[in-house]
Amino acid sequence: MSASAYERLVADIRGCRACVVAPAGKPLPHAPRPVVRVAPSARIAVCGQAPGARVHASGIPFDDASGVRLRSWMGVTPAQFYDERKVAILPMGFCFPGNDAKGGDLPPRRECAPLWRDKVLAQLPDLELMLLVGQYAQRWHLSRRFERPWRTGLTDTVRDWRTLVHANARPVLIPLPHPSWRNTGWLKANPWFEAELVPELQSRVRLMMP
């Protein structure tokens, strides 16, 4: 893709209003603000769920305590993490979807991934590592990799990380829990994650972050 075509794609994403003008269900309850950071040279992609309210306000993904935890898992500095030439940040939904009745974030909008995901990924020829943060990203990408619906729960998927890492396919897929403080209990209940998976993740990231 030429630089001008790539720039048009990113501009189209940032100007997307599909969840308001052609919603799959109820329209987005606020003005869209797609958040995406990507460049064709990126070797790592962080594939999360969707921006939260804070990111909707700031436009900066993982600009909170969960971002601090995620960067510690990866072993990178904020400057490295936000260098889109190296790290693409591609949530399953580019806009904050709003809150549910309990105050939690709603799932990613259904319009977003079918519209944009394959188009963006097709323009990342150097992508070597994808971090699948949470069940939405895991189901989408693993269903395509294995050509079947992926219904395995998050804990079992993350626990099976070695199978995914050592599969003979590129980019390498590494499943992660969401780094939110809400998952602190999960991390305590699954100490193998930080003892075994995190060192492997950091080792692979270091190879791509000279």
Backbone as JSON Lines, residues from 0, in Angstrom:
{"i":0,"aa":"M","n":[0.85,-1.2,0.0],"ca":[0.0,0.0,0.0],"c":[0.88,1.24,0.0]}
{"i":1,"aa":"S","n":[0.56,2.2,-0.86],"ca":[1.31,3.45,-0.89],"c":[1.02,4.26,0.36]}
{"i":2,"aa":"A","n":[1.92,5.22,0.63],"ca":[1.74,6.06,1.81],"c":[0.41,6.8,1.76]}
{"i":3,"aa":"S","n":[0.05,7.3,0.59],"ca":[-1.19,8.06,0.48],"c":[-2.4,7.16,0.69]}
{"i":4,"aa":"A","n":[-2.36,5.92,0.17],"ca":[-3.47,4.99,0.36],"c":[-3.58,4.58,1.82]}
{"i":5,"aa":"Y","n":[-2.44,4.33,2.46],"ca":[-2.44,3.99,3.88],"c":[-3.02,5.14,4.71]}
{"i":6,"aa":"E","n":[-2.6,6.35,4.41],"ca":[-3.12,7.5,5.14],"c":[-4.62,7.65,4.94]}
{"i":7,"aa":"R","n":[-5.12,7.34,3.74],"ca":[-6.56,7.41,3.5],"c":[-7.31,6.38,4.33]}
{"i":8,"aa":"L","n":[-6.73,5.16,4.45],"ca":[-7.38,4.13,5.25],"c":[-7.51,4.58,6.7]}
{"i":9,"aa":"V","n":[-6.43,5.09,7.27],"ca":[-6.47,5.55,8.66],"c":[-7.45,6.71,8.8]}
{"i":10,"aa":"A","n":[-7.47,7.62,7.83],"ca":[-8.41,8.74,7.88],"c":[-9.85,8.24,7.81]}
{"i":11,"aa":"D","n":[-10.09,7.22,6.98],"ca":[-11.43,6.66,6.88],"c":[-11.87,6.03,8.2]}
{"i":12,"aa":"I","n":[-10.95,5.34,8.86],"ca":[-11.28,4.74,10.16],"c":[-11.6,5.83,11.17]}
{"i":13,"aa":"R","n":[-10.77,6.84,11.22],"ca":[-10.99,7.91,12.21],"c":[-12.24,8.73,11.91]}
{"i":14,"aa":"G","n":[-12.7,8.67,10.66],"ca":[-13.93,9.37,10.31],"c":[-15.16,8.48,10.3]}
{"i":15,"aa":"C","n":[-14.99,7.2,10.7],"ca":[-16.1,6.25,10.62],"c":[-17.24,6.65,11.57]}
{"i":16,"aa":"R","n":[-18.47,6.53,11.06],"ca":[-19.68,6.82,11.85],"c":[-20.7,5.7,11.69]}
{"i":17,"aa":"A","n":[-20.24,4.51,11.33],"ca":[-21.15,3.4,11.05],"c":[-22.03,3.06,12.25]}
{"i":18,"aa":"C","n":[-21.49,3.15,13.46],"ca":[-22.26,2.77,14.65],"c":[-23.35,3.79,14.99]}
{"i":19,"aa":"V","n":[-23.39,4.89,14.26],"ca":[-24.44,5.89,14.43],"c":[-25.38,5.89,13.23]}
{"i":20,"aa":"V","n":[-24.81,5.89,12.02],"ca":[-25.65,6.02,10.83],"c":[-26.19,4.67,10.33]}
{"i":21,"aa":"A","n":[-25.5,3.57,10.64],"ca":[-25.96,2.24,10.23],"c":[-25.68,1.24,11.35]}
{"i":22,"aa":"P","n":[-26.27,1.45,12.52],"ca":[-25.91,0.63,13.68],"c":[-26.46,-0.78,13.6]}
{"i":23,"aa":"A","n":[-25.73,-1.72,14.18],"ca":[-26.2,-3.09,14.35],"c":[-26.85,-3.16,15.73]}
{"i":24,"aa":"G","n":[-28.1,-2.77,15.81],"ca":[-28.76,-2.64,17.1],"c":[-28.9,-1.18,17.47]}
{"i":25,"aa":"K","n":[-28.83,-0.89,18.76],"ca":[-28.95,0.49,19.2],"c":[-27.73,1.29,18.77]}
{"i":26,"aa":"P","n":[-27.94,2.54,18.36],"ca":[-26.78,3.34,17.95],"c":[-25.86,3.65,19.12]}
{"i":27,"aa":"L","n":[-24.63,3.98,18.8],"ca":[-23.68,4.41,19.82],"c":[-24.28,5.57,20.6]}
{"i":28,"aa":"P","n":[-24.2,5.55,21.94],"ca":[-24.89,6.56,22.73],"c":[-24.18,7.91,22.82]}
{"i":29,"aa":"H","n":[-23.11,8.08,22.09],"ca":[-22.38,9.35,22.1],"c":[-21.69,9.51,20.74]}
{"i":30,"aa":"A","n":[-21.08,10.64,20.54],"ca":[-20.39,10.87,19.26],"c":[-19.22,9.89,19.13]}
{"i":31,"aa":"P","n":[-19.03,9.27,17.97],"ca":[-17.9,8.35,17.78],"c":[-16.56,9.09,17.89]}
{"i":32,"aa":"R","n":[-15.57,8.37,18.44],"ca":[-14.19,8.86,18.42],"c":[-13.29,7.65,18.24]}
{"i":33,"aa":"P","n":[-13.14,7.17,17.01],"ca":[-12.3,5.99,16.78],"c":[-10.85,6.23,17.22]}
{"i":34,"aa":"V","n":[-10.31,5.27,17.95],"ca":[-8.93,5.35,18.44],"c":[-8.15,4.2,17.83]}
{"i":35,"aa":"V","n":[-7.17,4.52,17.0],"ca":[-6.33,3.49,16.36],"c":[-4.93,4.06,16.2]}
{"i":36,"aa":"R","n":[-3.94,3.23,16.44],"ca":[-2.54,3.61,16.24],"c":[-1.89,2.5,15.43]}
{"i":37,"aa":"V","n":[-1.46,2.81,14.22],"ca":[-0.96,1.75,13.35],"c":[-0.04,2.36,12.29]}
{"i":38,"aa":"A","n":[0.95,1.59,11.88],"ca":[1.81,1.96,10.76],"c":[2.23,0.66,10.07]}
{"i":39,"aa":"P","n":[2.46,0.69,8.77],"ca":[2.8,-0.53,8.04],"c":[4.05,-1.23,8.54]}
{"i":40,"aa":"S","n":[4.95,-0.52,9.22],"ca":[6.2,-1.12,9.7],"c":[6.06,-1.83,11.03]}
{"i":41,"aa":"A","n":[4.9,-1.78,11.67],"ca":[4.73,-2.37,13.0],"c":[5.0,-3.87,12.96]}
{"i":42,"aa":"R","n":[5.72,-4.35,13.96],"ca":[6.01,-5.78,14.07],"c":[5.17,-6.44,15.16]}
{"i":43,"aa":"I","n":[4.6,-5.62,16.04],"ca":[3.78,-6.11,17.15],"c":[2.42,-5.42,17.06]}
{"i":44,"aa":"A","n":[1.36,-6.18,17.33],"ca":[0.02,-5.6,17.41],"c":[-0.6,-5.96,18.76]}
{"i":45,"aa":"V","n":[-1.12,-4.96,19.45],"ca":[-1.86,-5.16,20.69],"c":[-3.34,-5.11,20.33]}
{"i":46,"aa":"C","n":[-4.01,-6.24,20.46],"ca":[-5.41,-6.36,20.05],"c":[-6.28,-6.52,21.29]}
{"i":47,"aa":"G","n":[-6.85,-5.43,21.74],"ca":[-7.67,-5.44,22.93],"c":[-9.15,-5.43,22.6]}
{"i":48,"aa":"Q","n":[-9.94,-4.92,23.54],"ca":[-11.39,-4.95,23.41],"c":[-11.91,-3.7,22.73]}
{"i":49,"aa":"A","n":[-11.92,-2.59,23.43],"ca":[-12.38,-1.31,22.89],"c":[-11.94,-0.23,23.87]}
{"i":50,"aa":"P","n":[-11.82,1.01,23.41],"ca":[-11.44,2.07,24.33],"c":[-12.46,2.22,25.46]}
{"i":51,"aa":"G","n":[-11.97,2.59,26.64],"ca":[-12.85,2.93,27.74],"c":[-13.18,4.41,27.73]}
{"i":52,"aa":"A","n":[-13.9,4.86,28.76],"ca":[-14.32,6.26,28.82],"c":[-13.12,7.2,28.88]}
{"i":53,"aa":"R","n":[-12.07,6.8,29.61],"ca":[-10.89,7.67,29.72],"c":[-10.19,7.82,28.38]}
{"i":54,"aa":"V","n":[-10.08,6.72,27.66],"ca":[-9.44,6.77,26.34],"c":[-10.31,7.56,25.36]}
{"i":55,"aa":"H","n":[-11.62,7.42,25.48],"ca":[-12.53,8.2,24.64],"c":[-12.28,9.69,24.83]}
{"i":56,"aa":"A","n":[-11.98,10.09,26.06],"ca":[-11.74,11.5,26.34],"c":[-10.36,11.96,25.88]}
{"i":57,"aa":"S","n":[-9.34,11.09,26.06],"ca":[-7.97,11.5,25.78],"c":[-7.5,11.15,24.37]}
{"i":58,"aa":"G","n":[-8.07,10.09,23.79],"ca":[-7.59,9.6,22.5],"c":[-6.32,8.78,22.59]}
{"i":59,"aa":"I","n":[-5.86,8.5,23.82],"ca":[-4.61,7.76,24.02],"c":[-4.93,6.38,24.59]}
{"i":60,"aa":"P","n":[-4.71,5.3,23.84],"ca":[-5.06,3.97,24.33],"c":[-4.19,3.51,25.49]}
{"i":61,"aa":"F","n":[-4.8,2.77,26.4],"ca":[-4.1,2.23,27.58],"c":[-3.42,3.34,28.38]}
{"i":62,"aa":"D","n":[-4.09,4.46,28.47],"ca":[-3.56,5.61,29.22],"c":[-4.08,5.55,30.66]}
{"i":63,"aa":"D","n":[-3.82,4.42,31.34],"ca":[-4.32,4.23,32.69],"c":[-3.51,3.12,33.36]}
{"i":64,"aa":"A","n":[-3.98,2.67,34.52],"ca":[-3.24,1.64,35.26],"c":[-3.15,0.33,34.49]}
{"i":65,"aa":"S","n":[-4.17,0.02,33.69],"ca":[-4.1,-1.2,32.9],"c":[-2.98,-1.12,31.87]}
{"i":66,"aa":"G","n":[-2.75,0.08,31.34],"ca":[-1.65,0.26,30.41],"c":[-0.3,0.07,31.08]}
{"i":67,"aa":"V","n":[-0.19,0.54,32.32],"ca":[1.06,0.35,33.07],"c":[1.33,-1.14,33.25]}
{"i":68,"aa":"R","n":[0.29,-1.88,33.6],"ca":[0.46,-3.32,33.8],"c":[0.79,-4.02,32.48]}
{"i":69,"aa":"L","n":[0.11,-3.65,31.41],"ca":[0.37,-4.28,30.11],"c":[1.81,-4.02,29.67]}
{"i":70,"aa":"R","n":[2.27,-2.79,29.83],"ca":[3.65,-2.47,29.42],"c":[4.66,-3.22,30.29]}
{"i":71,"aa":"S","n":[4.32,-3.46,31.55],"ca":[5.23,-4.24,32.41],"c":[5.27,-5.69,31.95]}
{"i":72,"aa":"W","n":[4.13,-6.23,31.52],"ca":[4.12,-7.6,30.98],"c":[4.99,-7.67,29.74]}
{"i":73,"aa":"M","n":[4.91,-6.65,28.89],"ca":[5.68,-6.65,27.64],"c":[7.15,-6.3,27.87]}
{"i":74,"aa":"G","n":[7.44,-5.61,28.97],"ca":[8.8,-5.18,29.25],"c":[9.22,-4.01,28.38]}
{"i":75,"aa":"V","n":[8.29,-3.08,28.12],"ca":[8.59,-1.92,27.28],"c":[8.32,-0.63,28.03]}
{"i":76,"aa":"T","n":[8.93,0.43,27.55],"ca":[8.69,1.76,28.09],"c":[7.47,2.38,27.41]}
{"i":77,"aa":"P","n":[6.9,3.43,27.99],"ca":[5.82,4.12,27.28],"c":[6.24,4.61,25.9]}
{"i":78,"aa":"A","n":[7.47,5.11,25.78],"ca":[7.93,5.59,24.47],"c":[7.94,4.47,23.44]}
{"i":79,"aa":"Q","n":[8.37,3.29,23.84],"ca":[8.36,2.14,22.93],"c":[6.93,1.72,22.6]}
{"i":80,"aa":"F","n":[6.09,1.67,23.6],"ca":[4.72,1.21,23.43],"c":[3.94,2.11,22.48]}
{"i":81,"aa":"Y","n":[4.17,3.41,22.57],"ca":[3.42,4.36,21.76],"c":[4.11,4.73,20.45]}
{"i":82,"aa":"D","n":[5.16,4.01,20.11],"ca":[5.8,4.19,18.81],"c":[5.06,3.31,17.81]}
{"i":83,"aa":"E","n":[4.1,3.9,17.09],"ca":[3.25,3.11,16.21],"c":[4.02,2.5,15.04]}
{"i":84,"aa":"R","n":[5.25,2.95,14.81],"ca":[6.07,2.31,13.79],"c":[6.47,0.91,14.21]}
{"i":85,"aa":"K","n":[6.42,0.65,15.53],"ca":[6.81,-0.65,16.07],"c":[5.62,-1.42,16.64]}
{"i":86,"aa":"V","n":[4.71,-0.71,17.3],"ca":[3.58,-1.34,17.98],"c":[2.28,-0.76,17.45]}
{"i":87,"aa":"A","n":[1.48,-1.59,16.81],"ca":[0.14,-1.2,16.39],"c":[-0.83,-1.5,17.53]}
{"i":88,"aa":"I","n":[-1.74,-0.58,17.78],"ca":[-2.76,-0.79,18.8],"c":[-4.1,-0.85,18.09]}
{"i":89,"aa":"L","n":[-4.66,-2.07,18.04],"ca":[-5.83,-2.36,17.2],"c":[-6.93,-3.02,18.04]}
{"i":90,"aa":"P","n":[-7.72,-2.25,18.77],"ca":[-8.81,-2.87,19.52],"c":[-9.85,-3.47,18.58]}
{"i":91,"aa":"M","n":[-10.64,-4.39,19.1],"ca":[-11.69,-5.01,18.29],"c":[-12.75,-3.99,17.9]}
{"i":92,"aa":"G","n":[-12.96,-3.02,18.73],"ca":[-13.84,-1.89,18.41],"c":[-13.05,-0.62,18.6]}
{"i":93,"aa":"F","n":[-13.09,0.3,17.65],"ca":[-12.27,1.5,17.73],"c":[-12.88,2.6,18.6]}
{"i":94,"aa":"C","n":[-14.17,2.49,18.92],"ca":[-14.84,3.52,19.72],"c":[-15.26,2.97,21.08]}
{"i":95,"aa":"F","n":[-15.31,3.85,22.07],"ca":[-15.85,3.5,23.38],"c":[-17.32,3.13,23.2]}
{"i":96,"aa":"P","n":[-17.72,1.9,23.59],"ca":[-19.09,1.45,23.31],"c":[-20.13,1.93,24.3]}
{"i":97,"aa":"G","n":[-19.71,2.59,25.39],"ca":[-20.64,2.98,26.43],"c":[-20.63,2.0,27.59]}
{"i":98,"aa":"N","n":[-21.45,2.27,28.59],"ca":[-21.48,1.46,29.8],"c":[-22.77,0.65,29.9]}
{"i":99,"aa":"D","n":[-22.66,-0.5,30.55],"ca":[-23.85,-1.3,30.82],"c":[-24.54,-0.81,32.09]}
{"i":100,"aa":"A","n":[-25.59,-1.5,32.51],"ca":[-26.39,-1.06,33.66],"c":[-25.59,-1.07,34.96]}
{"i":101,"aa":"K","n":[-24.53,-1.88,35.01],"ca":[-23.71,-1.97,36.23],"c":[-22.51,-1.03,36.19]}
{"i":102,"aa":"G","n":[-22.38,-0.26,35.13],"ca":[-21.26,0.67,35.04],"c":[-20.04,0.12,34.33]}
{"i":103,"aa":"G","n":[-20.08,-1.14,33.92],"ca":[-18.96,-1.7,33.17],"c":[-19.05,-1.35,31.7]}
{"i":104,"aa":"D","n":[-17.97,-1.55,30.99],"ca":[-17.96,-1.25,29.56],"c":[-18.79,-2.29,28.8]}
{"i":105,"aa":"L","n":[-19.55,-1.82,27.83],"ca":[-20.26,-2.72,26.93],"c":[-19.27,-3.45,26.01]}
{"i":106,"aa":"P","n":[-19.69,-4.53,25.36],"ca":[-18.81,-5.2,24.4],"c":[-18.47,-4.28,23.23]}
{"i":107,"aa":"P","n":[-17.41,-4.59,22.5],"ca":[-17.09,-3.8,21.29],"c":[-18.27,-3.76,20.34]}
{"i":108,"aa":"R","n":[-18.43,-2.65,19.65],"ca":[-19.51,-2.52,18.68],"c":[-19.36,-3.58,17.59]}
{"i":109,"aa":"R","n":[-20.48,-4.16,17.17],"ca":[-20.45,-5.24,16.19],"c":[-20.12,-4.75,14.78]}
{"i":110,"aa":"E","n":[-20.3,-3.46,14.53],"ca":[-20.04,-2.95,13.18],"c":[-18.55,-2.87,12.85]}
{"i":111,"aa":"C","n":[-17.73,-2.68,13.86],"ca":[-16.36,-2.23,13.65],"c":[-15.46,-3.29,13.01]}
{"i":112,"aa":"A","n":[-15.32,-4.44,13.66],"ca":[-14.36,-5.44,13.17],"c":[-14.66,-5.9,11.75]}
{"i":113,"aa":"P","n":[-15.92,-6.23,11.4],"ca":[-16.17,-6.64,10.01],"c":[-15.85,-5.56,8.99]}
{"i":114,"aa":"L","n":[-15.99,-4.3,9.38],"ca":[-15.71,-3.22,8.45],"c":[-14.22,-2.99,8.22]}
{"i":115,"aa":"W","n":[-13.45,-3.07,9.28],"ca":[-12.09,-2.54,9.21],"c":[-10.97,-3.52,9.48]}
{"i":116,"aa":"R","n":[-11.22,-4.6,10.25],"ca":[-10.1,-5.37,10.78],"c":[-9.24,-6.0,9.69]}
{"i":117,"aa":"D","n":[-9.87,-6.69,8.77],"ca":[-9.09,-7.36,7.73],"c":[-8.36,-6.35,6.84]}
{"i":118,"aa":"K","n":[-8.99,-5.21,6.59],"ca":[-8.35,-4.17,5.77],"c":[-7.07,-3.67,6.41]}
{"i":119,"aa":"V","n":[-7.13,-3.45,7.72],"ca":[-5.94,-2.95,8.41],"c":[-4.86,-4.03,8.48]}
{"i":120,"aa":"L","n":[-5.23,-5.24,8.87],"ca":[-4.24,-6.3,9.02],"c":[-3.56,-6.64,7.7]}
{"i":121,"aa":"A","n":[-4.28,-6.48,6.62],"ca":[-3.69,-6.76,5.3],"c":[-2.58,-5.79,4.96]}
{"i":122,"aa":"Q","n":[-2.52,-4.67,5.66],"ca":[-1.51,-3.66,5.37],"c":[-0.39,-3.64,6.41]}
{"i":123,"aa":"L","n":[-0.24,-4.75,7.14],"ca":[0.84,-4.87,8.13],"c":[1.75,-6.02,7.72]}
{"i":124,"aa":"P","n":[2.56,-5.85,6.68],"ca":[3.35,-6.96,6.15],"c":[4.46,-7.43,7.08]}
{"i":125,"aa":"D","n":[4.87,-6.59,8.03],"ca":[5.98,-6.96,8.91],"c":[5.5,-7.5,10.25]}
{"i":126,"aa":"L","n":[4.19,-7.69,10.41],"ca":[3.65,-8.11,11.69],"c":[4.13,-9.51,12.04]}
{"i":127,"aa":"E","n":[4.73,-9.64,13.23],"ca":[5.27,-10.92,13.68],"c":[4.62,-11.43,14.96]}
{"i":128,"aa":"L","n":[4.02,-10.55,15.74],"ca":[3.5,-10.93,17.04],"c":[2.2,-10.18,17.31]}
{"i":129,"aa":"M","n":[1.15,-10.93,17.66],"ca":[-0.13,-10.32,18.02],"c":[-0.48,-10.71,19.44]}
{"i":130,"aa":"L","n":[-0.73,-9.72,20.27],"ca":[-1.15,-9.95,21.66],"c":[-2.67,-9.87,21.69]}
{"i":131,"aa":"L","n":[-3.31,-10.98,21.99],"ca":[-4.76,-11.06,22.0],"c":[-5.23,-10.83,23.43]}
{"i":132,"aa":"V","n":[-5.64,-9.6,23.71],"ca":[-5.96,-9.18,25.07],"c":[-7.46,-9.33,25.31]}
{"i":133,"aa":"G","n":[-7.84,-10.4,26.02],"ca":[-9.23,-10.62,26.34],"c":[-9.94,-11.52,25.33]}
{"i":134,"aa":"Q","n":[-11.17,-11.93,25.71],"ca":[-11.88,-12.95,24.94],"c":[-12.32,-12.49,23.56]}
{"i":135,"aa":"Y","n":[-12.67,-11.21,23.4],"ca":[-13.17,-10.77,22.1],"c":[-12.09,-10.9,21.02]}
{"i":136,"aa":"A","n":[-10.89,-10.44,21.35],"ca":[-9.79,-10.57,20.39],"c":[-9.4,-12.03,20.19]}
{"i":137,"aa":"Q","n":[-9.43,-12.81,21.25],"ca":[-9.05,-14.22,21.14],"c":[-10.03,-14.98,20.25]}
{"i":138,"aa":"R","n":[-11.31,-14.76,20.45],"ca":[-12.3,-15.49,19.64],"c":[-12.19,-15.11,18.17]}
{"i":139,"aa":"W","n":[-12.02,-13.83,17.89],"ca":[-11.96,-13.38,16.5],"c":[-10.75,-13.99,15.79]}
{"i":140,"aa":"H","n":[-9.57,-13.8,16.37],"ca":[-8.35,-14.2,15.68],"c":[-8.12,-15.7,15.71]}
{"i":141,"aa":"L","n":[-8.45,-16.35,16.82],"ca":[-8.23,-17.8,16.87],"c":[-9.24,-18.54,16.0]}
{"i":142,"aa":"S","n":[-10.45,-18.02,15.87],"ca":[-11.42,-18.65,14.97],"c":[-10.92,-18.62,13.53]}
{"i":143,"aa":"R","n":[-10.25,-17.54,13.16],"ca":[-9.72,-17.45,11.8],"c":[-8.47,-18.3,11.62]}
{"i":144,"aa":"R","n":[-7.63,-18.34,12.63],"ca":[-6.41,-19.14,12.53],"c":[-6.74,-20.63,12.42]}
{"i":145,"aa":"F","n":[-7.74,-21.07,13.21],"ca":[-8.05,-22.5,13.26],"c":[-9.27,-22.87,12.43]}
{"i":146,"aa":"E","n":[-9.86,-21.88,11.76],"ca":[-10.99,-22.09,10.85],"c":[-12.14,-22.84,11.52]}
{"i":147,"aa":"R","n":[-12.44,-22.47,12.74],"ca":[-13.59,-23.0,13.46],"c":[-13.96,-22.0,14.55]}
{"i":148,"aa":"P","n":[-15.22,-22.01,15.0],"ca":[-15.58,-21.11,16.1],"c":[-14.74,-21.41,17.33]}
{"i":149,"aa":"W","n":[-14.27,-20.38,17.98],"ca":[-13.41,-20.56,19.16],"c":[-14.24,-20.24,20.4]}
{"i":150,"aa":"R","n":[-14.59,-21.28,21.15],"ca":[-15.47,-21.09,22.3],"c":[-14.78,-21.38,23.63]}
{"i":151,"aa":"T","n":[-13.49,-21.69,23.6],"ca":[-12.76,-21.96,24.83],"c":[-12.73,-20.71,25.7]}
{"i":152,"aa":"G","n":[-12.92,-20.87,27.0],"ca":[-12.9,-19.74,27.92],"c":[-11.52,-19.11,28.02]}
{"i":153,"aa":"L","n":[-11.47,-17.91,28.59],"ca":[-10.22,-17.16,28.62],"c":[-9.12,-17.91,29.37]}
{"i":154,"aa":"T","n":[-9.43,-18.45,30.55],"ca":[-8.38,-19.11,31.33],"c":[-7.77,-20.28,30.58]}
{"i":155,"aa":"D","n":[-8.62,-21.11,29.98],"ca":[-8.1,-22.26,29.23],"c":[-7.32,-21.82,28.0]}
{"i":156,"aa":"T","n":[-7.78,-20.74,27.35],"ca":[-7.07,-20.25,26.18],"c":[-5.69,-19.74,26.55]}
{"i":157,"aa":"V","n":[-5.63,-18.92,27.6],"ca":[-4.34,-18.37,28.02],"c":[-3.43,-19.48,28.54]}
{"i":158,"aa":"R","n":[-3.99,-20.45,29.24],"ca":[-3.19,-21.56,29.76],"c":[-2.56,-22.38,28.62]}
{"i":159,"aa":"D","n":[-3.21,-22.38,27.46],"ca":[-2.72,-23.16,26.32],"c":[-1.8,-22.32,25.43]}
{"i":160,"aa":"W","n":[-1.18,-21.3,25.98],"ca":[-0.38,-20.35,25.19],"c":[0.77,-21.03,24.46]}
{"i":161,"aa":"R","n":[1.35,-22.06,25.03],"ca":[2.5,-22.71,24.37],"c":[2.09,-23.3,23.02]}
{"i":162,"aa":"T","n":[0.91,-23.9,22.98],"ca":[0.43,-24.46,21.71],"c":[0.33,-23.38,20.64]}
{"i":163,"aa":"L","n":[-0.19,-22.22,21.04],"ca":[-0.35,-21.13,20.08],"c":[0.99,-20.52,19.68]}
{"i":164,"aa":"V","n":[1.86,-20.33,20.65],"ca":[3.16,-19.71,20.39],"c":[4.01,-20.58,19.46]}
{"i":165,"aa":"H","n":[3.92,-21.88,19.63],"ca":[4.78,-22.78,18.86],"c":[4.11,-23.33,17.61]}
{"i":166,"aa":"A","n":[2.92,-22.84,17.3],"ca":[2.29,-23.22,16.04],"c":[3.12,-22.67,14.88]}
{"i":167,"aa":"N","n":[3.17,-23.41,13.81],"ca":[3.99,-23.01,12.67],"c":[3.22,-22.03,11.8]}
{"i":168,"aa":"A","n":[3.03,-20.81,12.33],"ca":[2.25,-19.79,11.62],"c":[2.71,-18.41,12.07]}
{"i":169,"aa":"R","n":[2.57,-17.46,11.2],"ca":[2.88,-16.07,11.49],"c":[1.68,-15.2,11.13]}
{"i":170,"aa":"P","n":[1.44,-14.16,11.92],"ca":[2.18,-13.79,13.13],"c":[1.9,-14.75,14.29]}
{"i":171,"aa":"V","n":[2.83,-14.78,15.25],"ca":[2.63,-15.56,16.47],"c":[1.51,-14.9,17.28]}
{"i":172,"aa":"L","n":[0.61,-15.72,17.82],"ca":[-0.5,-15.23,18.63],"c":[-0.25,-15.58,20.1]}
{"i":173,"aa":"I","n":[-0.28,-14.57,20.96],"ca":[-0.15,-14.81,22.4],"c":[-1.41,-14.29,23.09]}
{"i":174,"aa":"P","n":[-2.18,-15.17,23.74],"ca":[-3.39,-14.75,24.44],"c":[-3.06,-14.2,25.83]}
{"i":175,"aa":"L","n":[-3.7,-13.11,26.18],"ca":[-3.49,-12.48,27.49],"c":[-4.83,-12.15,28.12]}
{"i":176,"aa":"P","n":[-4.88,-12.15,29.47],"ca":[-6.06,-11.58,30.13],"c":[-6.0,-10.06,30.0]}
{"i":177,"aa":"H","n":[-7.12,-9.4,30.25],"ca":[-7.07,-7.94,30.23],"c":[-6.25,-7.49,31.44]}
{"i":178,"aa":"P","n":[-5.39,-6.48,31.29],"ca":[-4.56,-6.03,32.4],"c":[-5.28,-5.15,33.41]}
{"i":179,"aa":"S","n":[-6.6,-5.07,33.36],"ca":[-7.38,-4.26,34.29],"c":[-7.17,-4.7,35.74]}
{"i":180,"aa":"W","n":[-7.34,-3.76,36.66],"ca":[-7.26,-4.08,38.08],"c":[-8.32,-5.11,38.46]}
{"i":181,"aa":"R","n":[-9.41,-5.18,37.69],"ca":[-10.46,-6.16,37.99],"c":[-9.95,-7.59,37.86]}
{"i":182,"aa":"N","n":[-8.85,-7.79,37.16],"ca":[-8.29,-9.13,36.98],"c":[-7.16,-9.45,37.95]}
{"i":183,"aa":"T","n":[-6.97,-8.62,38.96],"ca":[-5.92,-8.89,39.95],"c":[-6.17,-10.23,40.63]}
{"i":184,"aa":"G","n":[-7.44,-10.54,40.93],"ca":[-7.76,-11.84,41.54],"c":[-7.41,-12.99,40.62]}
{"i":185,"aa":"W","n":[-7.66,-12.81,39.31],"ca":[-7.32,-13.86,38.34],"c":[-5.81,-14.1,38.34]}
{"i":186,"aa":"L","n":[-5.03,-13.04,38.39],"ca":[-3.58,-13.18,38.38],"c":[-3.08,-13.92,39.62]}
{"i":187,"aa":"K","n":[-3.71,-13.64,40.77],"ca":[-3.32,-14.34,42.0],"c":[-3.7,-15.81,41.94]}
{"i":188,"aa":"A","n":[-4.81,-16.1,41.28],"ca":[-5.27,-17.49,41.19],"c":[-4.52,-18.27,40.13]}
{"i":189,"aa":"N","n":[-3.81,-17.58,39.24],"ca":[-3.09,-18.23,38.15],"c":[-1.65,-17.73,38.1]}
{"i":190,"aa":"P","n":[-0.85,-18.08,39.1],"ca":[0.52,-17.55,39.18],"c":[1.42,-17.98,38.03]}
{"i":191,"aa":"W","n":[1.05,-19.06,37.33],"ca":[1.83,-19.52,36.17],"c":[1.89,-18.46,35.09]}
{"i":192,"aa":"F","n":[0.88,-17.59,35.03],"ca":[0.85,-16.59,33.97],"c":[2.07,-15.67,34.06]}
{"i":193,"aa":"E","n":[2.32,-15.09,35.23],"ca":[3.45,-14.18,35.36],"c":[4.77,-14.93,35.5]}
{"i":194,"aa":"A","n":[4.72,-16.17,35.96],"ca":[5.95,-16.94,36.12],"c":[6.44,-17.56,34.82]}
{"i":195,"aa":"E","n":[5.51,-17.89,33.89],"ca":[5.88,-18.63,32.7],"c":[5.6,-17.87,31.41]}
{"i":196,"aa":"L","n":[4.38,-17.36,31.26],"ca":[4.03,-16.71,30.01],"c":[4.7,-15.35,29.87]}
{"i":197,"aa":"V","n":[4.69,-14.54,30.93],"ca":[5.24,-13.18,30.83],"c":[6.71,-13.18,30.42]}
{"i":198,"aa":"P","n":[7.58,-14.04,31.01],"ca":[8.98,-14.05,30.53],"c":[9.11,-14.4,29.05]}
{"i":199,"aa":"E","n":[8.28,-15.31,28.56],"ca":[8.3,-15.65,27.14],"c":[7.87,-14.45,26.3]}
{"i":200,"aa":"L","n":[6.84,-13.76,26.74],"ca":[6.37,-12.57,26.05],"c":[7.47,-11.51,26.0]}
{"i":201,"aa":"Q","n":[8.1,-11.24,27.12],"ca":[9.15,-10.22,27.16],"c":[10.32,-10.59,26.28]}
{"i":202,"aa":"S","n":[10.66,-11.87,26.24],"ca":[11.77,-12.32,25.39],"c":[11.47,-12.06,23.93]}
{"i":203,"aa":"R","n":[10.25,-12.36,23.51],"ca":[9.89,-12.15,22.11],"c":[9.8,-10.67,21.77]}
{"i":204,"aa":"V","n":[9.27,-9.88,22.69],"ca":[9.18,-8.44,22.44],"c":[10.57,-7.84,22.32]}
{"i":205,"aa":"R","n":[11.51,-8.25,23.16],"ca":[12.87,-7.71,23.1],"c":[13.5,-7.93,21.74]}
{"i":206,"aa":"L","n":[13.22,-9.04,21.11],"ca":[13.79,-9.31,19.78],"c":[13.28,-8.32,18.74]}
{"i":207,"aa":"M","n":[12.12,-7.73,18.99],"ca":[11.52,-6.81,18.03],"c":[11.66,-5.35,18.44]}
{"i":208,"aa":"M","n":[12.32,-5.12,19.57],"ca":[12.5,-3.76,20.09],"c":[13.98,-3.48,20.32]}
{"i":209,"aa":"P","n":[14.78,-3.47,19.25],"ca":[16.23,-3.25,19.45],"c":[16.5,-1.86,20.01]}
